[in-house]
Amino acid sequence: MNNAPTNQIKQYGLITFNYWVFTLSDGALRMLVVLYFHQLGYEPLSIALLFLFYEFFGVVTNLVGGWLGARIGLNRTMNLGLGLQVLALLMLTVPTAALTVPWVMAAQALSGIAKDLNKMSAKSAIKSLVKNDNQSTLYKWVAILTGSKNTLKGVGFFLGGLLLTLYGFQEAIWIMLTVLAITLVSSLYLLQKDLGKTRHKAKFSEVFSKSRSINLLSAARLCLFASRDVWFVVALPIFLHQQFGWDFWEVGSFLAAWVIAYGGVQTIAPFITGKKSARPANAKDALFWALCLCLIPAITAYCLSYSPSLILMVGLISFGIVFALNSALHSFLIVSYAREEGTSMDVGFYYMANALGRLIGTVLSGAVFQFYGIEACLYISSVFILMTILISIKLPHDQNEETGEKI
């Protein structure tokens, strides 16, 4: 980063700060909704359905948002994401009696749109701030952004559980809303104009990637994130509360610690996966780490009957470390594969697949846990990782390999 111009570093810092604040609110809101509606007596599947529109509109947003970013600039799509999150939080400040399932689902839909506009803008903007021939710097910047985001998401989980315990649902929402609104006003004045905007008018048909490498990586990403969310989103927090008798702040704190550690591993991923050679990470590394991940959920599920608390902790720690490396590698590869002109559309398509994986995982997390338990969720997780492996085998192992277009 020392060789980058001062303005680029400032813009990177501002983009990262926006992403951090948004992620704090997003993580806290997710934990608040899960724990608050569980407290009200909702079944796991019903809680999962509260996030249905959140994930569904994330799929749509990544397709449209990438095109929109190329047309109007990533600064505007990032600020639009911040603004929509403020609106989503405002919707949840209504009296408790008005917090019906359709109303909360609508608020979550706005939050899902906001989250993916913000993430797509942040990830795409880095491509325009780093020269294309400097892949090592690109990997480090992406890893820092991604890892710090997940660390802050973990802090958000903790804040969500803590705020619910100390202040209640609505007061917690107002606190987050105030901080996010201040961030939005600052971003409107400071973020570089026309960041990531293409010189040609991007056509909407271009949102569907014609690159074989990006299509394959997107499919692998879908399966990878379904493998996490099938047990993490709904099943795990409710399991910890029901089976171990943990209070809400304890559940939030544990999940926060897990995600913070997960984000920390992502941040140092270039040092773990980069090997001693000077070459940047590639698809061979992604395949290797997916193979390392595959059996962890299944072994955890098989051993749960022996010592549930110890086995679950060991399994979660192991999964978190290896999954973080997989996620960091994927995040680097998509930014690396993306076109110089129209980066946001390639990244948007990829994160559309990411959101679809989360959607599938979230619904399965509630349904499978309710009817079959957390062990079944973990077995299904291993199946999704196996699918990731099979897809990753077909990824180009050479950065310069022809895959339908120059990457």
N, C-alpha and C positions, 0 to 999 in steps of 0.2 A: 504494500500500500504506500510505501515511502516514495515510490516513483510516480505516483498519480498526482495530477495537478490538484492544487488546494481546493478549487471549486468543486471538482469531482468528489473529493473526500467529504466536503461539507454537504453536498447533495446526498451522498451515500449515508452520511450520519443522520440527515433529516428524514430520509426515507425509512431508515432503520428505526428511528425514534417513533415516527408515525405508526409503523408496524408493531412496535413494542406496546404502545399505549392501546392500540386497537386490540391486540392479542390479549392483554390483561383483561379488558372488558369482555371479550369473547369467552375466555376461559372461565371467568367468574360467573358470567350469565349462564353458561352451560351447567355449571355445578349448582347454581341457585335453582334452576328449573328442575333438574333431576331430583335434588334433595327436597325442595319445597313441595313438589307434587307427589313425591313418595310419602312425605309427611301427611299430606291430605288423603292418603289411602289409595292412590292410583296404582293399578297393576303395572308390572314391568313393560308389557306390550303397549299399554296406553301411554306410558311415559316415552317410549321409543317413538310412537306416532306423533308426539309433540314436535319431534325433530324432523318429521318426514318432509315438510315443506322447506325447512332449513337446508337439508341436503339436496332436495330436488331442485330448488332454485339455484343452488350452488352449481349444479350441472349446467343449467341454462345460462347462468351468468358468465361462467368461464368461456362458453362459446361466444356469446354476444359481447362480453367485456373485452376479450382480446381484440376483436374487430373494432370496438369503440375506442380502445386505447390507441390503436393505429391511426384512427381517423381524427380524434380530438386531442390526443396527448395523454400520457400516463399520469401527469400531475392532476388532470381533471378527473380521471377515473379513481385515483386514490382519494381525492377530496370528496368525490361523490360517495365512495364507500364509507368514509368517516361520517358524512352527513346522514346517510341511511341508517347507520348504527345508532346515531343520536335519536332518530325518529323511532326506531324499533324499541329503544329503551323508554322513550316517552309513552309508547303504547302500553307498556307494562306498569305505568304509574297510576292506572285507573284503580278504583276501589276493588277490594278483594272479590266481591260478589260478581264483578264484571270480568274477572279473569277466567273466562270460559275456555274450553279446549279450542274452539275455532278462533277465538281472539288471540290466544297464545300462539297457535300455529301460524296465524297471519304475521304476528310480530317476529316469530322465528324465521318466516320466509324473508322478511326484510333484512333480518340479521344475516341470513345465509347469503343474500345478494351482496350485502355490504362486505362480509368477510372475504368473499372470493374476488370482488373488485379490488379490495385492498391488497390481498396476497398476490394476485396476478400483476398488479401495478408495481409492487415492490420487487418481485422476482424479475420481471421484464426490464425494469429500469436499470438494473445492474449491468445487463448486456450492453447498454448504450454508454455506460461509464467506464468499461474496461475494453481495451483493444482486443480484437479477435485473436491475435497471435499470442496472447498472454494467458494461456489456459490455466496455468498454476495459480495466478492471481485471481482469476475468475472463480476457480474452485474454492479458494480461501474465502473470498467475499461471499459467495453463495452459502458456504458452510457456516460462516459467522452469522449471517442473516437468519438462516434456517434454524441453526442451533439456538441462538439467542431468543428467537421467536418461541420455540418450544419450551425453553426455560421459563420465559415470561408467562406462557400459557399455564405452566405448572403453578407459578405464583398466583395466577388468576384462579385456578382451582382452589388453592388455599384461601384466597381472599373471599371467594364465593361462599365457602363453608363457614368461614369466620364471620363475615358480614351477616349471613343468615342467622347465626347464633347470637350475635351481639345486637343487631338492629332490626332484624326482620326483613321480609322480602322487599317491600316498597322503599324503605329507607336506603337499603343497599343499592337499589336501582338508581335512586336520585344521586347518590354519591358518585357512581360510575358515570352517570350522564353528565354531571358537571365537569369532571376531568376530561371527558371525551370532547365536549363542546369547546373547551379552551384549546385543546390540541387542534381541532378543526380550524379555528380562527387563525392560529399561528401558521398552520400549513398553507392556508389560502394566501398568506402574504409572502412566505419564504420559499415555497417549492418552485423549482425552475420551470418556466413556461415551456410548453410544447415538448416536454421530455418524452422521448420514445415515439413521437409522431412521425409517420412515414411521409416521404416526399411525394409518393403517388397515392391516389385515392384507393384505399383497400376495398375490394369487393367483398360482400358478405359471404359469397360462395367460398372464399379463401379460408374461412374459419375451419373448414374440414381439411385436415392435413393431407397432403399428397406424398409426404415423406414416409417411406416404409419404416425407417428407424424410429421416427416419432410415433407412428401408429403402434409399433411393437412396444416401445417404452411406455406408452400410455396404457396399453392393455396390462403390462406387468405392474404398473403403478396401481391400477384398479384393484387387481387381486391382492397386492401387498397391503393396501389400506383396508380392504375388507377383512383381511386376516387379523388386523389389530382391533378394529372397531366391533367385530362380532362378539368379542368378550369384554372389551374395555369400556364402551360408552354407557351401557345400561346395566349389563350383568354384574360387572365387578363392584361398582359402588353399592348396589343393592345387596349383593352377596356379603360384602364387608359389614354392612349395617345389620343384616338379618342374622347371619351365621356367627359373626364375631361380637355382635352387640356394640359396635362402635358408634359413637355419637357423630353428628353431622360434621363438626369441625375436625374430628379425627379422620373421617373418610376423606374430607377435602385435603387435609394435611398430607395423608399418605399418597393420594393420587398426585398432589402437587410435588412431593419429593420425587416420585417416579418420573414425572414429566420433566422436572428440572434436571435430573440426572440424565435423562434421555436427550434433552437439548444440549447439555454439556458435552456429551459424547459426540453429537452431531458437529459441534463447533470444532472439535479436534480431529474430526474424521480424516481430513487431508493428511495428517501426520500418521494415522493408523493404516489407512488404505493406500497411501502414496508410495510405499515401499522405498527402497534406497535409491532406485533409479530416478532419473530426472523426468521420466515420462508422466503425463497426467493420468489420472485414473480413467479406466475405460470399462466396457461392457463385461470383460472377463472378471473384473473385480466385483461388479454387481452380481454376476452369476455365482461366484464363489461365496459371497456373503449371504445370498439367498439360500444356498445349500446349507450353510451353517445354521440358519434360522429354522429350517423346515421342521425338525423333530422336537424342538423345544416345547411348543404348546401341547403336542400329543403326549410327550413324556410327563409333563406337568399334570395333565388330566389323569393319566394312568396311576400316578403316585399320590393323588390327592387323598385317597382313602386312608393312607398310612398316618400322615401328620399334616392335616389341612393347612394350618397356619404357616408352618415352616416350608412345606413344599410350595405353597402359593407364593411366598416371598422370594424363594430361590428362583422359581420359574419366572416370576415377573421381572426380577433383576436381570436374569439371563436374556430374556426376550427383549427387554428394553435396550440393552447394550447393542445387541446384534441388529435389532430392527432399526436403531438410530443410524448405524453405518449404512444399511440398505437405503434408508430414506435420503441420507445425505448424498450418496452416490447418484441416486435417481435425480435429485434436485440439480446436481451439477450437470449430469448428462443432458437434461432437457434444455438447460440454458446454453450448453455447448452446441447441441444439435441445431438449435433454433436459427432461423435465417437472420441476417443482419437487418434486412428490411422486412418488417412484420414480425419481430420477435414476440410481441404481445399475443399475436394470433396463434403461434405455435405453442407458447407457454399456456395460453388460455385453453387450447384444445387438450393439452396434457393434464391440466388441473381440472378440466371437465371430467376426465376419466378418474382422477383422484376423488372428486366429489361423488361420482357415481359409485365408486368403491365404498366410500363412507356411508352413502345412502343404503346400499345393500347390507353392509356390516351393521349399521344401526338398527335397521328393522329386524334383522336376524338376531341381534343381541337381545332385544326384548322378547321376541317370540320363542326362540330356542331356550333361553334361560327360564322363561315362565313355564314351559311344558317339559323340558328335559334336563335343566340344570346347567351349571357352569362348565361341567366336564364336556358336555356336548358342544358347547361354544368353542372350547379349546381344540377339540378334535376337528371341527370345521375350519378353525384357523389354520391348522396344518395342511388341510386340503387346499385352501387358497394359496398358501405359500408354495405348495407343489406346482400349482398352476403358474405362479410367478416364475418358477424355475424353468418350466417347459417353454414359456414365452421368451425368457431371457437368453436361452440357448441360441435363438435366431437373431439376436441383436448383433450389429456389426462390431467386431472386436478391434477394428482399426478406425481411428478417428477420421481418416480420409477416405474410407471405403465408400464407394458409390452406393446410395440407397434410394434411388429414385430422384434425388436432387442433391446438390452439393451441400454438405453440412459443415 
